[in-house]
Amino acid sequence: MTTTTVTADKKVVRAWTMYDWANSVYNLVVTSTIFPAYYESLTGDGNTETQDFVQFLGMRFDNAALYNYALAFGFAIVALVSPLLSSIADYKGNKKTFLRFFMTMGSIACSLLFFYGKGNLAWGIGLSVIACIGYWSSLVFYNSYLPEIAAPQDRDRVSARGFSMGYIGSVILQLFSLVLIMKGDWFGIDAGRGSQLSFLLVGIWWLGFGTWAIHKLPDPAYAGKVAGNNVLLNGYRELGKVWEQLRTMKVLKSYLGAYFFYNMGVQTVMLSAPLYASGELAVPQSNLIIAILILQLIAIPGAFTISWLSEKIGNIRALIVCVVFWVYLCIFGYNIPTGDVNMFYILAVQVGFVMGGIQALSRSTYAKLMPVTKDTASFFSFFDVAEKVGIVIGLFLFGFLTELTGSQRTSVLSCMTFFAIGLVFLLVTLKRGRMQQAI
């Protein structure tokens, strides 16, 4: 299926946005709130003045650093295999099959976290890595549908709608999880069992709604036969061809450079923030969950506000505004006193407002700058590889600095560097693309 100039009918667009509704519960419950807090309760001593260590694979790690390293490993695998899989998907016209496979893998891993408890750290770390691979690999194929179902003038709006549906769906399940954890006595369970039940519900929600959404998505057209018999090598050859095209597209190339760095900062902050809150700032689990709920709710109007801003001043200028604000957020987060829950709430409100907007706008900007092509999955794999490699570097550096300094505060402040470099690339992109009204 080629990039379209006419937006698909409402049923197809609704199905696409419903997958965001399905899978965003993983991002909220597993990576943003309950799992990090549950992990900290199992591996930490509750004293923010001491550094907590765990034994894993015969080695000794800071508990927060191990979590960051594990996620970095998962993202490294996604970055390695997504170009291959997306290229095969373009040739065979079976991106829906890959989307369904990774959704199933990730949702089952989430459900199995129900059995993670004290004494089986490897089980929890291993399943969190598998869930990470399933979630982010599925997004490679999910994102590649955008230029196929939405016309260029509608991509900002459709992309923002997808993120908003994800926020709404994840908040609904998060509220129920909050009841299980904070009011577990109603059901005869403690907070730990409530957390485990939440992981199980995430898997069921993701698999159930995701299966419905994927069923409603159109089947991509068969794009062409694989040249030669070596499908594996051909996948990377196709990636090389995309790179050759990018070399002549100066605006798209500098935009990818900007995205690589500023998204490294966004994702590193978002993935590390829960452990920073519970381990460094001593924010109780219930308050952490409430703060992230506030963040999710604020993200909905934030996504549409930034989409509106992009219509007024252009995509790249709107992204520049967002990145400058993220620099300020790093400084704000670094200076929050330990135990100051109200300041953490204020941070959550501010992060929420720009979080969804910058992600939705980044995705739609790339879709706008892409050339007209049948190989949409291969082009989007470049976008995803840039994201994943950046996250690997960001999480590894965050974990390394945490172990080196014994504190996560320095790591939070260091994320400003990623945003600053991204800002420079965005300014270059703006200069190169001033004559292109699309940005």
CORTA-V894920 format. One record per backbone hydrogen bond with DSSP energy under -0.5 kcal/mol. NH is the residue of the N-H (numbers start at 1). CO is the residue of the C=O. E is the energy in kcal/mol with one decimal. If there is no record, write none. Layout:
# CORTA-V894920
{{NH/CO/E} {NH/CO/E}}
This chain:
# CORTA-V894920
{{3/373/-0.8} {4/147/-2.7} {8/149/-3.3} {12/9/-0.6} {13/9/-2.0} {14/10/-2.8} {15/11/-2.1} {16/12/-2.3} {17/13/-2.5} {18/14/-2.0} {19/15/-0.9} {19/16/-0.7} {20/16/-0.8} {21/17/-1.5} {22/18/-2.0} {23/19/-2.8} {24/20/-1.9} {25/22/-0.6} {26/23/-1.4} {27/23/-0.9} {28/24/-2.0} {29/25/-2.6} {30/25/-0.7} {30/26/-1.4} {31/26/-1.7} {32/27/-0.6} {33/28/-1.0} {34/29/-0.6} {35/29/-1.9} {37/33/-1.9} {38/34/-2.7} {39/35/-3.2} {40/36/-2.4} {41/37/-2.0} {42/38/-1.4} {43/39/-2.0} {44/40/-2.5} {48/46/-0.6} {50/47/-1.3} {52/50/-0.5} {54/61/-2.8} {56/54/-0.5} {56/59/-3.0} {59/56/-1.6} {61/54/-2.7} {63/52/-2.6} {66/62/-2.7} {67/63/-1.6} {68/64/-1.9} {69/65/-2.8} {70/66/-2.6} {71/67/-2.1} {72/68/-2.4} {73/69/-2.2} {74/70/-2.0} {75/71/-2.5} {76/72/-2.1} {77/73/-1.8} {78/74/-2.0} {79/75/-2.6} {80/76/-1.8} {81/77/-2.3} {82/78/-2.4} {83/79/-0.5} {85/81/-2.6} {86/82/-2.7} {87/83/-1.8} {88/84/-2.1} {89/85/-2.4} {90/86/-2.0} {91/87/-2.0} {92/88/-2.9} {93/89/-1.8} {94/89/-0.9} {97/94/-0.6} {98/94/-1.6} {99/95/-2.6} {100/96/-2.3} {101/97/-2.2} {102/98/-2.4} {103/99/-1.9} {104/100/-2.2} {105/101/-2.5} {106/102/-2.5} {107/103/-2.5} {108/104/-2.2} {109/105/-1.8} {110/106/-2.0} {111/107/-2.1} {112/108/-2.2} {113/109/-0.8} {113/110/-0.9} {114/111/-1.6} {115/112/-1.9} {116/113/-1.9} {117/115/-0.5} {120/117/-1.8} {124/120/-1.5} {125/121/-2.8} {126/122/-2.7} {127/123/-2.3} {128/124/-1.9} {129/125/-1.8} {130/126/-2.1} {131/127/-2.8} {132/128/-1.8} {133/129/-2.3} {134/130/-2.5} {135/131/-2.7} {136/132/-2.4} {137/133/-2.1} {138/134/-1.7} {139/135/-1.3} {140/136/-0.8} {140/137/-0.7} {141/137/-0.9} {142/138/-2.2} {143/139/-2.9} {144/140/-1.0} {145/142/-1.3} {146/143/-1.6} {148/145/-1.2} {149/145/-1.3} {149/146/-0.8} {150/146/-1.8} {154/151/-2.0} {155/151/-0.8} {155/152/-0.8} {158/154/-2.8} {159/155/-2.6} {160/156/-2.4} {161/157/-2.1} {162/158/-2.1} {163/159/-2.0} {164/160/-2.4} {165/161/-2.5} {166/162/-2.0} {167/163/-2.2} {168/164/-2.4} {169/165/-2.5} {170/166/-2.3} {171/167/-2.1} {172/168/-1.9} {173/169/-1.7} {174/170/-2.4} {175/171/-2.4} {176/172/-1.5} {177/173/-2.4} {178/174/-2.5} {179/175/-1.7} {180/176/-1.9} {181/177/-1.9} {182/178/-3.0} {183/179/-2.3} {184/181/-0.5} {186/183/-1.9} {187/184/-1.6} {188/184/-0.6} {189/184/-2.5} {194/190/-2.1} {195/191/-2.2} {196/192/-2.1} {197/193/-2.5} {198/194/-1.6} {199/195/-1.7} {200/196/-1.7} {201/197/-2.3} {202/198/-2.1} {203/199/-1.8} {204/200/-1.9} {205/201/-2.8} {206/202/-2.8} {207/203/-2.2} {208/204/-2.6} {209/205/-2.3} {210/205/-0.5} {210/206/-1.7} {211/207/-1.9} {212/208/-1.5} {213/209/-2.4} {214/210/-2.6} {215/211/-1.9} {216/212/-1.2} {217/213/-0.8} {217/214/-0.7} {220/218/-0.6} {223/90/-1.0} {223/221/-0.5} {224/91/-1.4} {231/229/-1.3} {234/230/-2.1} {235/231/-1.9} {236/232/-1.1} {237/233/-2.0} {238/234/-2.4} {239/235/-1.3} {240/236/-2.0} {241/237/-1.9} {242/238/-2.0} {243/239/-2.1} {244/240/-2.1} {245/241/-1.7} {246/242/-2.3} {247/243/-1.8} {248/244/-0.5} {248/245/-1.1} {249/246/-1.3} {250/248/-0.9} {253/249/-2.6} {254/250/-2.4} {255/251/-2.0} {256/252/-2.2} {257/253/-1.7} {258/254/-2.2} {259/255/-3.0} {260/256/-2.4} {261/257/-1.5} {262/258/-2.7} {263/259/-2.0} {264/260/-0.7} {265/261/-1.6} {266/262/-2.3} {267/263/-2.8} {268/264/-1.8} {269/265/-2.3} {270/266/-2.5} {271/267/-2.7} {272/268/-1.8} {273/269/-2.1} {274/270/-0.5} {276/272/-2.1} {277/273/-2.9} {278/274/-2.5} {279/275/-2.8} {280/275/-0.6} {280/276/-1.4} {281/276/-1.9} {283/277/-2.6} {284/282/-0.5} {288/284/-2.5} {289/285/-2.5} {290/286/-2.0} {291/287/-2.5} {292/288/-2.3} {293/289/-2.1} {294/290/-2.4} {295/291/-2.3} {296/292/-2.5} {297/293/-2.3} {298/294/-2.6} {299/295/-1.7} {300/296/-0.8} {300/297/-0.7} {301/297/-0.8} {302/298/-1.9} {303/299/-2.6} {304/300/-1.5} {305/301/-2.5} {306/302/-2.4} {307/303/-1.7} {308/304/-2.4} {309/305/-2.5} {310/306/-2.2} {311/307/-1.3} {312/308/-1.3} {313/309/-2.7} {314/310/-1.8} {316/439/-1.8} {318/314/-2.1} {319/315/-2.3} {320/316/-2.2} {321/317/-2.0} {322/318/-1.9} {323/319/-2.6} {324/320/-2.3} {325/321/-1.8} {326/322/-1.8} {327/323/-1.7} {328/324/-1.5} {329/325/-2.0} {330/326/-1.9} {331/327/-1.5} {332/328/-2.4} {333/329/-2.9} {334/330/-2.0} {335/331/-1.4} {336/333/-0.9} {339/281/-3.0} {340/337/-1.9} {341/339/-1.4} {344/340/-1.3} {345/341/-2.1} {346/342/-2.0} {347/343/-2.2} {348/344/-2.3} {349/345/-2.1} {350/346/-1.9} {351/347/-2.8} {352/348/-2.6} {353/349/-1.5} {354/350/-1.2} {355/351/-2.4} {356/352/-0.9} {358/354/-2.3} {359/355/-1.5} {360/356/-2.7} {361/357/-2.5} {362/358/-1.8} {363/359/-2.0} {364/360/-2.2} {365/361/-2.3} {366/362/-1.9} {367/363/-1.9} {368/364/-1.9} {369/365/-2.1} {370/366/-1.4} {376/374/-1.6} {379/375/-2.1} {380/376/-2.6} {381/377/-1.5} {382/378/-1.1} {383/379/-1.3} {384/380/-2.5} {385/381/-3.1} {386/382/-2.5} {387/383/-1.7} {388/384/-3.0} {389/385/-2.9} {390/386/-1.7} {391/387/-2.2} {392/388/-2.6} {393/389/-2.3} {394/390/-2.8} {395/391/-3.2} {396/392/-2.2} {397/393/-2.5} {398/394/-2.3} {399/395/-2.7} {400/396/-2.9} {401/397/-2.7} {402/398/-1.7} {403/399/-2.2} {404/400/-2.4} {405/401/-2.6} {406/402/-2.0} {412/408/-2.0} {413/409/-2.2} {414/410/-2.0} {415/411/-0.8} {415/412/-0.9} {416/413/-1.6} {417/414/-1.6} {418/414/-0.5} {419/415/-1.5} {420/416/-2.5} {421/417/-2.2} {422/418/-2.2} {423/419/-2.3} {424/420/-1.7} {425/421/-1.9} {426/422/-2.2} {427/423/-2.1} {428/424/-1.8} {429/425/-2.5} {430/426/-2.6} {431/427/-2.0} {432/428/-2.3} {433/429/-2.1} {434/431/-0.6} {436/433/-1.9} {437/435/-0.8} {439/436/-1.6}}
